[in-house]
Amino acid sequence: MVKRTEITSKKAASAASKVLRDPSSSKKAKSSAGSALSQSNAPSKVTSNSAASAASKTLRDGRTSKSSKTSAGSTLTQRPDKRKR
């Protein structure tokens, strides 16, 4: 198993915090933001399948804010690789 060393940057963590505090943010955006925020100082944590799916849907939705997309991108960056090496 490949050791993951990515952590959420301060900019992405701040964006995730904004998404979580915004009452108009979607459930999917909040799910991916929560995942990104939980990995801010934990390089051993990886994104779950459900959080990765929510982040992907958040990125594809044209109505999401810049903060939502920033935190969703961070969430997907910390996803384990699908291919086996």
Residue, then its C-alpha position, 0 to 999 in steps of 0.5 A: m500500500v502506498k503511503r499518502t502524504e497529502i494534507t489539506s492546505k490552509k487555503a482549502a481548509s478555510a474554504a471548507s470551513k466557509v462551506l460548512r458554515d454556509p446554510s445555502s451549501s448543498k449536502k454534497a458540498k458539505s460532505s466533501a468539505g467535512s472530509a477535506l477539513s478532517q484531513s487538514n493535519a492527518p496525512s494518514k487519512v484518506t477520502s472515503n468512497s462516498a465523500a469522493s463521490a460527493a466531491s466529484k458531483t460538487l465539482r461537476d455542478g455549475r452552481t457551486s461556489k468557488s469555496s465548494k470547488t476548492s474544498a472538493g478538489s482537496t478532497l479528491t486529491q487525497r483519494p487513494d489511487k484506483r489502479k494497482r501498482 
